[in-house]
Amino acid sequence: MERGEAEAIFDAGRERVVEVLLDLAGRLGGLEDRVDRVEGKPAVSSRNSSLAPSADVPKTRQQRRALARAKAKELLREKKPRKQGAQAGHRGVGRELLPGEEVDEVVDHYPSECHGCGREFTDLERVPRSGAGRHQVAELPEIAVTYTEHRTHRLRCPGCKKRTRADLGVVGESAFGPALQAALVTLTARNRISRRDASELAGELFQVGVSSGAVDAICQRASRLLDGPHQLLAAWVLASGAINVDETGWFLRGENRTMWTATAADAAVFKIVADRHRDRLIDLIGPDYAGVVTSDRWWAYDVLDPEQRQACWSHLLRDFTRHSEGLTHEKAFGEAGLELTGRLFEAWHAYTRHDDRDRLAREMAPVASELRELLDAAVDGRKRNRFHRRFANNLLKIWAALWTFVTTPGVTPTNNAAERSLRGPVIHRRLSYGNQSDEGERFTERALSASVTCRLQNRSLYHYLAQLFTAHQHGQTLPALI
């Protein structure tokens, strides 16, 4: 406001001055609220939100030095400063030796002379004795791909004189055998190798020429063969009484898509769809799924009954951490939530050892009671609760979903299983930028489902794919994933 404008307002009389002062006071109050929101809002990172660690802002050199100094001071406060590496009393883990009958070659080594007097040992003295030291070296043999030539002969019918050539059948689908095809699909699906890199590795490791187009054709063939096992796998997962569900972003020709996963104890299924809306959740698990769904608190999961859900406490831990980094009342709220969350995980970890569900329920009862009091106190209309009131209201709406793990076997308090299933696909997305075709999406869904399921079952994905291609080549029933 210029001086001339201020003098004009003053000359307009008492009422005009009062109106301007009240207007300025209202604007100032609004600015104070905005300042409080900005200053009271902690910086968002992977510690206090669902952001991935790779999204954190890199620390400056000064910040890294400050953290190192703080850690060093903390070590000095301990009675015995902790050194780097394994600690005293740590049980070492070494490479286990194979039994003698599984060793391909044994090479005996003898000392050439005595370390005491220097006398040389004769050939007659160099004989095997008990107590020999053992050291095993693993080495790759020279890899050579075997080539089989299939010749289709023509025979002439002595009756009608027509010539007929033999049919190769499924052998003629590819110039590569089941094991080689399985190796290339494994490199692509499990190890996230591009088609071009897989082509180069085939030449370097197997001494066989495979074009990137041939690699893609092999992947598409695997996708078609995996269709049936993938459908059976999805049906099996959805028949489980408890599943973990999560979603992450994906791309199709540069457009945004969403990859969903439903993960059970020893199997996982993936599905790529248009978005993260609740309709896609229903498409994934079906409208009649009667088990328990463990997930985060994304709004799409609100379509489920809280009695049918388990909210992830790892997400709650990060949320309470964020609030504990706020100011005054929000900070106290977050710290109280962190203390209760720590007690909850302590009781759960104890349960994984003693397996007494009644004891677990007794230990969770006071945690639930204190958390309810904390949330009820945070949802009143007082201004001091404005930064965490919405969070508290959200938890009260899904209150039953916080404690399903206490009473339902097979349900855990975190969604870590689904997040681990998505970890590899997220890396794959960042390397490949998703898919370029609908057929590519289908391959990604089926190959990742097979890969993660085999890992959960401690099975070899390569061996499963080799069995899949071999069964197809011989016209046999395709092996199942579960």
N, C-alpha and C positions, 0 to 999 in steps of 0.2 A: 504494500500500500504506500503510495506517495504521500508527501506532507500535505499537498493541496487537497487530496481526497479526505485525509483525516480532518483537516480544518472544515471542509464542507459538511462532514458528518456532525462535527461539534456545533456548527452554526445551525444545523437542522433541529436542534433542540434535545431535551433530556430523553424523550422516548426513543428517538433514533439512536442515540448513544447506547442506551440499554440494549436495544435490539442487536446492535453490532457486537457488543460485549458478550451477550448470551450465545450468539452464533459462533464467535471465536472460541468460547469455552467448550461448546459442543464439539467443534473440530479438534480442539486440543485433546479432549477426552478420547476421541477416536484414534488419534495418533498415538496416545499413550498405550491403548490396547494393542495397536499394531506393533509397537516397540516391544511390549511385553511378550507378544507371541513370537517375535523374531528372536529376542534374547533368550526366551525360555525354551526354545526349540533346540535340542541338541543336534550336533552334526550326525547325519545318517551314514552308517557304515555297515559292514558285514557283522559287526559285533552286536548291533542293536536293531537290525532290520533283516529283511529277506534278501538283501543285495548279496551277490556273489563276492567272495574275497577279491576276485580280479577287478571288481568295479570300484574298490577302495582307491581314494586319492593317494598317490605315492607319497611317502614321508620325505621331508627334506633331510639334508645331511645333519642339520642342527637337531631335528627331532629324533633321528636315529641315535645320535650321540647322547641326547638326554635320556632316552630309554635305556641305553647301555649303561650309563652312569647309575641310573636308578636301580637297575638289576644288580650291578656290582655292589652297591651299598646294601641291598637286601641280603646278598650272599655273605657280606662281612658281618651282618648282625647274627647270622647263624653260628652256633658253636663250632661246627665243622664246615667250613666253606665247601660247597659242592663243586667239584671239578667237572670239566667236560668229559664226555664219553661214559663208558660203563663204570658203575660205582663198585666199591669194595663189596664182595659177597654176591655180586651179580653172577647168575648162572650163565655160563657161556653157551653159545649155540654154534656148533661146528657142522661141517658137511659130513653126513653119515656115509660110511663105506659100504659098497655093495658086497654081498656074500661072494666067496671065492668062485662058486659055480656060475655066477653071472658075469664074471670078468672074461673078456675076449682074449686077452693076452697077458702073460705074467713075465716080467723081466727082472731077473735077480741081479743085485748089485753086491759086490764084495769089496772090503777094504784091500788096498794094494800092499800096505805095509803096516806093521804094528805101531801104534802111536806112543808106545812106551819105549822100546829099544830100537825101533826103526827096521827090524827084520822083515824081509819081504815074504808074503804068504805064497806057497806053492799052489799049483792047480789042484793037487790032490786035497789040499786043505780047504779049498773053496767049494764047500758042499752046503746045501740048505740045512738049517737047524731051526729048532722051535724058537719062538719069540722074535721072529723077524719083524722089522718095522714095515708098515704098509702105507703107501701113498698112491692114490689113484688119480689118473688124468683122463678126463673125458674129451674126446675129439670127434669131429665130424668126419665120416668117410667121404671119399670122393663121390659127389652126387651125380648120377647119370640117369637121365630119363630113358626108359625103355620104349622103343617104338614097335608097335604091332601093325602090320599091314593086313587089311581085310580085303580080299579079292572076291569080286562078284562075278561068278562064271555064268555063261549062257549055255543052256541045253536046248537041243532041238527035239521036239516031240516027233517020234516015228509015225504017229497016227495022223495028226493034222499038219505036221511039218512046221508048226509055229515055233519060233525061238523065244525062250523065256530066260530073263536074267534074274539072279538071286537078289533078294531085298535085304538091305542092311538092318532094317528096323531101327530101334532107338540107338544102336551103335553109331549110326550115321548122323545123329543129331549134332555131334561135336567131334572135332579133331583131337580132343583131350579126354583122358580117362577120368574116372570118378575121383581118385586121390588128388590128381593135379587140380581138377575143378574145385574140390573141397578146400585145397590150400589157398587158391586165389580168392574164394568167397570169404574164407576166414580172415585173410589179410584185409579185405575190404570192410567186412562187418564188425569184426572184433577189434582189429588194429587200426581202423580208420585210414587205410591207405587208399589213395586215389587210384582211378583206373590206370592212369598213365604210370604212376609209380609201381603199381602191381605188375604192369607189363615189363618194366625195367627189372624188377626183382626176379621175375620169372626167368629172364635171361641170365642174371647174375648167379642166382641160387640153383636153378634147375637146368641151365644151359638149353632152354627151349624158347623159341620165338613165339610170343603171344602178343598180338596187337591190343591196343586199348579198347578197340571195338569188340574184339573177341572176349576180353575180360567182361565188358558190359553184357554181352550175350550170355555168358556163363552166369552172371548175377541174375539176369532175367529168367534163365532156366531154373536157377535155384528158387527164385521167387514163386514160380508156378508150382514147383514141387512142394514148397513149404505151405502152400495155401491150405491144404487139408489139415496137416499137423497144427497149423496156426489156429484154425477154427476150433479144433478139439482142445487146444491149449486154452483159448479164451473161455470156452465153456467150463473147463475144469477150474480155472481161476475164479470165475463167477459163482461156482458151486461151493467155494470156500466160505466158511462162516465169518471170516474177518479178512479184509483186504486193505492195503494202503494205496491211496490215490493221490496223484499229483500231476501237474501239467507244466509245460515250458514252451517257449516260443519256437517256431520253425518257419521255414521259407519254402515256397514253391514258385519258381521263376521270379524270385525277388519279392513276391507278395507275402504278407504276413499269414502264417498258419499257426496251429497249436498242436503239440504232441502231448497226448495223455498217456498215462500208464496206470494199470491196476496190477499191484504186486502182492502176491501171497507169500507164504513162508518159503516155498521152493519153486516158484514159477512167477513169471512176469509177462504181461502182454502190453503191446503198444498200439496206439491208434492215432493217426494224424488227421485232423479235421480243421474246419474253418476258424474256430474261435474258442474262447474259454467260457462260454455261456453255460447256463445250467442244462439247457437242452442237450448239449454235447456230453455232459456228465451222465444224463439218463440214457443216451445212446450207448455210452461205454458200459455201464453196469446193468442196464435194463430197468424197466419201470417196476419190476417185481422183486428186485434184489432184497433179500431178507436178512442179510448179515450186517456186520458192523463195518463202517467206512472210516478209516483213520485219514485225516487230511489236515491242511492248514485252515485258516478261517476266511478264505476267499469267498465272496458273497454267493458264488454259484453253488456252494455246498449247503447253503441255507435251505435248499429245497428238501433236504433230508431231515427227518425227525431227529431232534437232539438225542433221543434214546438210541438212535441207530448210528450215532457218530462218536468219534473220539477226536477231540481237538489236540493238535500237536503241542506238547509242552516245551519243545525246543524253541518253537516260534514265540511262545509266551515268555520264555527266558530272555530272548532278545528284546521283546517289547518292554518287559520290566527293566532291562538294562537301559533302554533308551529313556524311559521315564526317570530312572535313578540319576541320569545325567542332566536333568532339568533343574529347576530352582525351587526352593522352599518346600511347599506342600507337595508338588509333583515329585520332587526328589525323595521325600519321605515315603510317599506312596510306592515309588519304584523300589526303594531299598527294602521295604516291608515285603513286597512281592517277590523280590529276589531271595530273601531269607526263607519264605514259604516254599518257593520252587526248589531251593537247595534241599530242604527237608524232604520234599516229595521224591526227588531223585535218589536221595539216600535210602529212603524206605523201599523204593522200587529195586534198587541194586541189591539191597539185602534180600528182597523177595526172590530174586533170580538165583540166590544161593540156598535159601531155606525152603522155598516152594510152599509156604504156608499162607493160603489166601486169607484165612481168618485173621492172622497176625497182620497181614497187609492192610486189611480193612480197619483194624484197630489203630494202626499207625497213621492211616490217612484221615481218620475222622477229625482229629484236632486241626490238621492242616486245612481241611475243607471248611471247618467252622470259622477259623481265623480269617481265611480268605473271603468268606461270605461277609463277615463284619467289615473287612477292609473295602470291599466293593460297595457295600451298602452305604458306607460313609462317604464314598467318592461320588455318588450319583445325586447328591442333593444339589440344590440350585445355587449354592454359594460360589462366589466368583473365584475363590482360591482353587476350586476343583475343575476349572474350565479346561485345563490342558489334558486331563486324564479322565474326564467324566465319560466321554464317548467310548473309550476303551473299556471302562468298567461296565457300562451299559451293555456293550457287546458280549462280555463274558457272562453277565447275568442272563441274557437271552438264551445262551446255549449252555447254561449251567450244568445240565445233565451230561452234556458231551465232554465235560472236563474229567469225569470220573468213571467212564465206561470200563476202562482198563482194570479197575479195582474188582469188578464183579464178573467180567466176561473173559474166560480163558482164550488165549490166542491173540488178545488185543494188547498192544504196548502203548505207553504214554507219548510216544513220539512217532513222527512220520518219516523216520530216517530210512526205512526200507525203500519207500518210493523215491526218496531223494537220491539214494545210492543208485537205484535203477536208472535214474535220469542223468547221472553224472557223465557217463560215457556219451550218450546222445548229445548233451550240451557241448562237449568238446568237439564232437563230430560236426555239429551245426556251425561252430565257429571256424572250423577248418574248411568245410565244403559249402557253406552258405545254403544248406538245405538241398532240395531236389529241383530238377528241371522238367520233370514229367510226372504224370499220374502213376505210370508204371514204376518210376523211381521211388515214389512214396510207398507203393505197396511193397517193394523190395525192402525198403528201410524198416517198415513196420514188422515184417515177417522175420527178416534177418536179425534185427535187434531183439525181438522176442525170443528167438532161438538162442542168441548169444547170451543174454542175461539169464535165461532159464537154465542153460547149461552151467553157467558159472554158479548159480545158486545151488545146483545139484552136484557141484564138483565133478561135472562131466566135461569131456573134451568136445568143444564145438567142432573141431576139425574131424574127429572120429565120427561124430553124428552126421555131419554133412557127407562124409565119405560113404557111410552106410546108406544115406538118402540117395545119392547118385547111383550107387551100386544096385540098390533095390529097384530103382527105376529102370536101369539098364537091363536087368534080368526079369523084368515084369513081375516083381514081388511086391508084397504089401509094404508101403512106405513106413519107416519107423516113426513112432510117436515121440513127442517131446515130453510127455508126462506119463 
